Each structure stands twice: as structure tokens, then as C-alpha cells.
Amino acid sequence: MTVTAANANEQLVLDFFEVLSSGDLEKLRAFYHDHSVWEPKVKEIAGAGKHIGMDIIDKFLAPVRGMFEPGDPKIHVQNMFSAGPFVCVESNSTGKTLDGLVYDNDYCWVFEVSNGKIDAMREYMDSHYTAKLFGME
């Protein structure tokens, strides 16, 4: 199934996932402003908490993406809907870790968007799967 955008906010989110899947972290900076927040909704594993502004890329995404082969993981959008500034996405992420382990996790994302930028995003995933795969238990 190919998911298409119904409005500009949905297109921004699809564009974001395309760039994130490419691994081009510098290009991701265009999606954020100094007060943007990325909050993985997990507890007691690496990456938990709120990441703000360009720390999203420098202190959160760079180390996380560094655990995977270059260009992984890839995000596959399965469903998307929106209301006003909110965009909700169901997705699956696949790839390989630097150790050659297969990564295959389901996600739900809630974005808040304004003025062509991501104000906030909440990331929900199977954190037990992630912790077990990376030996964080």
C-alpha cells in the first residue's frame, strides 16, 4: 500500500520519513526549529526522554543511527491521518544493526506541525523488543 498525503502537514511528515530513512542527518535539520521536541515514549532504555532543538540530531539521532548499518533503519509508512496540526502515523522500521542483527519494529507516531516545521513528535514502539535486541535489559 502506498500512503499519500491529504494535506501539507501530512506531506511534511512523509518527506521527514523519506529523509530519515536515507540516513542524511544534516538534511533533517530543515524539519526542526530550536524548540522542536522528539519524545520517544519509552522508559529506562537508551534514548528515553525529551530531545529538543538540534540536540534531536546531535545527541539523539546520531548515536541511535550509529548503531545501524549506514542508511538503516528504513521507515515504511502504513497508515496516516491528520486533524489540524496533528498527524498520526503507523509505520514499520526495518534494517540491520552494525552487528548484523535484523531490526523489525512497529511504531506509532504523533506529530504536531506548524509553519512547515515539526513542533513536537511522540514516538511509540515496542521498547522491550529494542532493549532485548541491543542488550539493554
N, C-alpha and C positions, 0 to 999 in steps of 0.2 A: 504494500500500500504506500502510495506517495502522499505525503501530507503537504497541503498548500495553504498559504496564508490567506485569511479573510480580511485582514486589515494591516496597517503599517506596524502596529505593535507585534503582531504575530510574525510578520516578515523580519523584523529586527531579531526576534528570538531564533527563527530559523537560520538567519545569517550568523548569529552568535554561535550556534551549534556547528555550523559548517566551518567556521574559523577555529573553534575549539577542537574539532576533530582533526584539523590539519596540523595541530601542534604549534602553530605560529603564535606564540605568546605575545610578541610585540604588537601584532595586529589586533589582539584582543583589547588593548588599551583604549581603542576608539569606542568601545561599548560602555565604558565606565567613566565616572567623574569622581572627584575627591571624596564624596560622601556615599558612594555606592557600597552596598553590603552584600556579601555572599555568605550565607549561613548554612553549612551542612547540618542537618538536624540529626546529629549523632552524638553519642556520649562516650567519653573515655577511650577514644581512639584518635590517632593522629589526624589532624585537620579539623577537629571539633571546635566549635566557637564561631564568632563572627569575624570576618575578614573585611577590612574597609579600605576603600580607595585603591591605589595601585599596589598596596600590600596584598590584594587579592592575587595579583600576578607574581609579585616578587617573593612573598613569604609563604604563600599557599599553593598556587598552581605550579610554580616552577618545581618545588620539591615533589609534589604529587605526580606530575607528569614525568619527572625524572625517575620514577620507579618503573616506568614502562618503556618498551621499545620506542624509538623515535616515531612520532605520528600516531601513537596509540595512547589511550583507547579511542575508538570511534563511537560517536553517539548516533543512534538510529531513532529518529522521532517516529512514534507510532500513532499518537493521538495528540490533538491540541485544540484548546478552546479558549476564548477570552471574554472578558466583560470589563469595559472601561480600561483602566490602566493595568489590569491583571491578565496574565497569560499563564495558563496551566498546561503542562506537557507531560505525557507519559513517554518514556524512552527506555532503550536498552543500550548498554555500553559494552563493547567487546574489544579485545586486544590481547597482547601478550606482555607479561612483565619482563624485566631485564633478565630474570631467572628462567624465562621460557614458559612460565605458567600461563594457562589460559584464563583470561578475565571475562566474565559474562555476568553482568549485574543489571537488575531492573531499577529504574528511577522514576520519581515523580518530582517535578519542578514547579514552583510558583514564582513567577516574575512580577515585579512592579516596574512599569516603564513610564517614562515621561520625557518629552523633548528629544526623542531619538536616542535615549541612553537608558541603561538599566539602573534603576534606583536601588532595587533590592531583589535578591533571589534566595529562595529557600530550597534546599536540595534534600530530598528524601530518598534513601536507598536501603538495601539490605546491608546494614553495617556489620552484622555478625559474619556474613559471607566475606566482606572485605577484611575484617580483623583476622579471620581464620586464614585467608589466603596469604596475607602479609605477615603472619606470625605475631599479631598484636594482642592475642588473647591472654 
